[in-house]
């Protein structure tokens, strides 16, 4: 592998990794407040893509209006989802909450298939599919645009968690009881985190919908996002950024080396190997908090 090809793989892989980070942000937001990873986030990304597409194709709205409107709709959908289903499980074992998010994923995915079918539909962002020439390098325009969106959202949330409301959410993630004792509404905080995660699902659904089309396959992004979130630390936004870059580069370079040997399809294998090794070696991730409980 020559230096030029390696450079291309690293840059395009890093951009793809940032798109994985965009998926992971929603998982981190929910985990930071409820300490439970949402297995429904892949379905929310798919739903965000379908709703945006419905606003443009059925209502005739331009994308610059459809995307913010879809974010508003998904924000309130996330609030309702938490209020009507997950809040009823407060105080129950974590496995029950986890299974509820899995059930929500199945319901959302089945409902979208019943309404919009399973045929892939183009998002139509208008980004050229011609590679961007930077000297001798060939770079993907849509991946670079998506990477820029991911960085902007990550920085915005890092700033948000330094505000008064963000500090309250951080307090909720640290200790429910202590938060209640000082007058912080834990229920509203968790609902807000679901609303914000649903907003990020629109951004991920639009970008990934442009890359691979809006269909049921968008829900499979959950595995990519979960791997990034686990490696970076499920409660760490900077960790999601770093882990996304690392995984994107490893996936791009590794698949270029392995695909000729195994006949293709090594990307998913690399992603699964990273997830398994992270859980075995460093289950709290690179930047995740390692809580030690006294017995």
C-alpha positions as CSV (number, residue, x, y, z in Angstrom):
1,X,0.0,0.0,0.0
2,X,1.6,3.3,-1.1
3,X,1.5,6.5,0.9
4,X,-1.0,8.2,-1.3
5,X,-3.6,5.4,-0.9
6,X,-3.0,5.3,2.8
7,X,-3.5,9.0,3.2
8,X,-6.8,8.8,1.2
9,X,-8.0,5.9,3.4
10,X,-7.1,7.7,6.6
11,X,-8.9,11.0,5.6
12,X,-12.0,9.3,4.2
13,X,-12.0,6.8,7.1
14,X,-11.8,9.7,9.7
15,X,-14.7,11.4,8.0
16,X,-16.8,8.2,8.1
17,X,-15.8,7.8,11.7
18,X,-17.2,11.2,12.5
19,X,-20.4,10.1,11.0
20,X,-20.4,7.2,13.3
21,X,-19.8,9.7,16.1
22,X,-23.0,11.5,15.0
23,X,-24.9,8.3,15.7
24,X,-23.1,7.7,19.0
25,X,-24.0,11.2,20.3
26,X,-27.6,10.2,20.8
27,X,-26.6,7.1,22.7
28,X,-24.3,9.1,25.0
29,X,-27.0,11.7,25.7
30,X,-29.5,9.1,26.8
31,X,-26.9,7.1,28.8
32,X,-25.6,10.3,30.6
33,X,-29.0,10.8,32.2
34,X,-30.5,7.3,32.5
35,X,-27.4,5.0,32.6
36,X,-29.1,2.8,30.0
37,X,-28.0,2.6,26.4
38,X,-31.0,3.1,24.0
39,X,-31.4,0.2,21.6
40,X,-34.1,2.2,19.9
41,X,-31.7,4.9,18.6
42,X,-31.2,3.2,15.2
43,X,-34.9,3.2,14.6
44,X,-35.1,6.9,15.6
45,X,-32.4,7.7,13.0
46,X,-34.5,5.9,10.4
47,X,-37.7,7.7,11.5
48,X,-35.9,11.0,11.4
49,X,-34.9,10.3,7.8
50,X,-38.4,9.3,6.8
51,X,-40.0,12.3,8.4
52,X,-37.6,14.7,6.7
53,X,-38.2,13.0,3.4
54,X,-42.0,13.1,4.0
55,X,-41.8,16.9,4.5
56,X,-39.9,17.4,1.3
57,X,-41.7,14.9,-1.0
58,X,-45.2,15.0,0.3
59,X,-45.5,18.5,1.7
60,X,-43.2,20.1,-0.9
61,X,-41.0,21.9,1.7
62,X,-37.4,22.8,0.9
63,X,-34.8,20.9,2.8
64,X,-33.7,24.0,4.7
65,X,-37.2,24.1,6.2
66,X,-37.9,20.4,6.4
67,X,-34.8,19.5,8.5
68,X,-35.5,22.0,11.4
69,X,-39.2,21.1,11.3
70,X,-38.3,17.4,11.5
71,X,-36.0,18.1,14.5
72,X,-38.9,19.8,16.3
73,X,-41.2,16.9,15.6
74,X,-38.6,14.3,16.7
75,X,-37.8,16.4,19.9
76,X,-41.4,16.1,21.0
77,X,-41.6,12.5,19.9
78,X,-38.6,11.7,22.1
79,X,-40.3,13.5,25.0
80,X,-43.5,11.5,24.5
81,X,-41.6,8.2,24.1
82,X,-39.9,8.7,27.5
83,X,-43.1,9.9,29.2
84,X,-45.4,7.2,28.0
85,X,-43.1,4.1,28.1
86,X,-39.8,4.5,29.9
87,X,-40.9,6.6,32.9
88,X,-43.3,3.8,33.9
89,X,-40.3,1.6,34.4
90,X,-38.6,4.0,36.9
91,X,-36.9,2.0,39.7
92,X,-37.2,-1.3,37.8
93,X,-34.1,-3.5,36.9
94,X,-32.0,-2.1,34.1
95,X,-32.6,-5.1,31.9
96,X,-36.3,-4.3,31.8
97,X,-35.6,-0.8,30.6
98,X,-33.1,-2.1,28.0
99,X,-35.7,-4.6,26.7
100,X,-38.2,-1.8,26.5
101,X,-35.9,0.2,24.2
102,X,-35.5,-2.9,22.1
103,X,-39.3,-3.3,21.9
104,X,-39.6,0.4,20.9
105,X,-37.0,-0.2,18.1
106,X,-39.1,-3.1,16.7
107,X,-42.3,-1.1,16.9
108,X,-40.8,2.0,15.2
109,X,-39.1,-0.1,12.5
110,X,-42.3,-2.0,11.8
111,X,-44.5,1.1,11.7
112,X,-42.2,2.9,9.3
113,X,-42.2,-0.1,7.0
114,X,-46.0,-0.2,7.1
115,X,-46.3,3.5,6.2
116,X,-43.4,4.0,3.8
117,X,-42.5,0.5,2.6
118,X,-39.0,-1.0,2.4
119,X,-37.8,0.6,-0.9
120,X,-34.8,2.8,-0.5
121,X,-35.4,6.5,-1.3
122,X,-32.9,9.2,-2.0
123,X,-32.7,12.1,0.4
124,X,-31.7,14.6,-2.3
125,X,-29.4,17.0,-0.4
126,X,-27.8,18.1,-3.7
127,X,-24.3,17.2,-2.7
128,X,-22.2,16.1,-5.7
129,X,-21.1,12.5,-5.8
130,X,-18.0,13.5,-7.7
131,X,-14.9,13.1,-5.5
132,X,-13.3,16.3,-4.2
133,X,-9.8,16.6,-5.7
134,X,-7.3,17.9,-3.1
135,X,-4.0,17.6,-5.0
136,X,-3.7,13.9,-5.9
137,X,-6.2,12.9,-3.2
138,X,-9.8,11.8,-3.9
139,X,-12.1,12.7,-1.0
140,X,-15.8,12.0,-0.6
141,X,-17.8,15.3,-0.5
142,X,-20.8,14.0,1.4
143,X,-18.6,12.3,4.1
144,X,-16.7,15.6,4.6
145,X,-20.0,17.5,4.8
146,X,-21.3,15.0,7.3
147,X,-18.1,15.1,9.3
148,X,-18.4,18.9,9.6
149,X,-22.0,18.5,10.8
150,X,-20.9,15.9,13.4
151,X,-18.2,18.2,14.8
152,X,-20.5,21.2,15.0
153,X,-23.1,19.1,16.9
154,X,-20.5,17.6,19.3
155,X,-19.1,21.1,20.1
156,X,-22.6,22.4,20.6
157,X,-23.4,19.7,23.1
158,X,-20.1,20.2,24.9
159,X,-21.0,23.8,25.3
160,X,-24.5,22.9,26.4
161,X,-23.3,20.7,29.2
162,X,-21.5,23.7,30.6
163,X,-24.8,25.7,30.9
164,X,-27.0,25.7,33.9
165,X,-29.4,23.2,32.4
166,X,-26.5,21.0,31.2
167,X,-25.0,20.9,34.6
168,X,-28.4,19.7,36.0
169,X,-28.3,16.8,33.5
170,X,-24.8,16.0,34.5
171,X,-25.9,16.0,38.1
172,X,-28.7,13.6,37.3
173,X,-26.3,11.2,35.6
174,X,-24.1,11.3,38.7
175,X,-26.7,10.6,41.3
176,X,-30.5,10.4,41.0
177,X,-31.1,10.6,44.8
178,X,-28.8,13.6,45.3
179,X,-30.4,15.4,42.4
180,X,-33.9,14.9,43.8
181,X,-32.7,16.1,47.2
182,X,-31.6,19.5,45.8
183,X,-34.8,20.0,43.8
184,X,-33.7,18.9,40.4
185,X,-36.5,17.2,38.4
186,X,-34.9,13.9,37.4
187,X,-37.9,12.9,35.2
188,X,-37.7,16.1,33.2
189,X,-34.0,15.8,32.8
190,X,-34.3,12.2,31.4
191,X,-37.1,13.3,29.1
192,X,-35.0,16.2,27.8
193,X,-32.1,13.8,27.1
194,X,-34.4,11.7,25.0
195,X,-35.7,14.7,23.2
196,X,-32.1,15.9,22.4
197,X,-31.1,12.4,21.3
198,X,-34.1,12.4,18.9
199,X,-33.0,15.7,17.5
200,X,-29.5,14.3,16.7
201,X,-31.2,11.3,15.0
202,X,-32.6,13.7,12.3
203,X,-29.1,14.9,11.5
204,X,-27.8,11.4,11.3
205,X,-30.8,10.2,9.3
206,X,-30.4,13.0,6.8
207,X,-26.7,12.5,6.2
208,X,-26.8,8.7,6.2
209,X,-29.9,8.8,4.1
210,X,-28.0,10.8,1.5
211,X,-25.2,8.2,1.6
212,X,-27.1,5.0,1.4
213,X,-30.7,6.0,0.9
214,X,-33.6,6.2,3.4
215,X,-34.8,2.7,4.2
216,X,-34.8,0.1,6.9
217,X,-31.1,-0.2,6.7
218,X,-30.6,3.1,8.6
219,X,-31.7,1.3,11.8
220,X,-28.6,-0.9,11.5
221,X,-26.4,2.1,12.2
222,X,-27.1,1.3,15.9
223,X,-24.2,-1.2,15.9
224,X,-21.8,1.4,14.5
225,X,-22.9,4.0,17.0
226,X,-22.9,1.6,19.9
227,X,-19.4,0.5,19.1
228,X,-18.2,4.1,19.0
229,X,-20.0,4.9,22.3
230,X,-18.7,1.9,24.1
231,X,-15.1,2.5,23.0
232,X,-15.2,6.2,23.8
233,X,-17.1,5.7,27.0
234,X,-20.8,5.6,27.1
235,X,-21.0,8.8,29.2
236,X,-18.3,10.8,27.3
237,X,-19.0,13.1,24.4
238,X,-15.3,13.8,23.7
239,X,-14.9,10.0,23.8
240,X,-17.4,9.6,21.1
241,X,-15.4,12.0,18.9
242,X,-12.1,10.3,19.5
243,X,-13.5,6.8,19.2
244,X,-15.3,7.7,16.0
245,X,-12.1,8.9,14.4
246,X,-10.2,5.9,15.6
247,X,-12.7,3.3,14.4
248,X,-13.2,5.1,11.1
249,X,-9.5,4.9,10.3
250,X,-9.1,1.3,11.5
251,X,-12.1,0.2,9.5
252,X,-11.0,1.9,6.3
253,X,-7.3,0.8,6.5
254,X,-8.2,-2.7,7.9
255,X,-10.8,-3.4,5.2
256,X,-8.4,-2.3,2.5
257,X,-5.9,-4.9,3.8
258,X,-8.3,-7.7,4.6
259,X,-10.8,-7.5,1.8
260,X,-8.4,-8.9,-0.9
261,X,-7.6,-11.8,1.5
262,X,-11.1,-12.8,2.6
263,X,-13.1,-11.7,-0.5
264,X,-14.8,-8.6,1.0
265,X,-17.1,-7.8,3.9
266,X,-14.4,-7.3,6.5
267,X,-15.8,-3.9,7.7
268,X,-18.5,-5.4,9.8
269,X,-16.0,-8.0,11.1
270,X,-13.6,-5.2,12.2
271,X,-16.4,-3.3,13.9
272,X,-17.6,-6.4,15.8
273,X,-14.0,-7.2,16.8
274,X,-13.5,-3.7,18.2
275,X,-16.8,-3.9,20.2
276,X,-15.9,-7.3,21.7
277,X,-12.3,-6.4,22.6
278,X,-13.4,-3.2,24.2
279,X,-15.9,-4.9,26.4
280,X,-13.4,-7.6,27.4
281,X,-10.4,-5.3,27.9
282,X,-11.7,-1.9,28.9
283,X,-15.5,-2.0,29.4
284,X,-15.8,1.6,30.6
285,X,-14.1,2.8,27.4
286,X,-11.3,5.3,26.7
287,X,-12.8,8.3,28.5
288,X,-15.7,6.7,30.4
289,X,-16.0,6.9,34.1
290,X,-14.9,3.8,36.0
291,X,-17.1,3.6,39.1
292,X,-15.9,1.5,42.0
293,X,-18.5,0.2,44.4
294,X,-17.7,-0.9,47.9
295,X,-19.1,-4.2,49.1
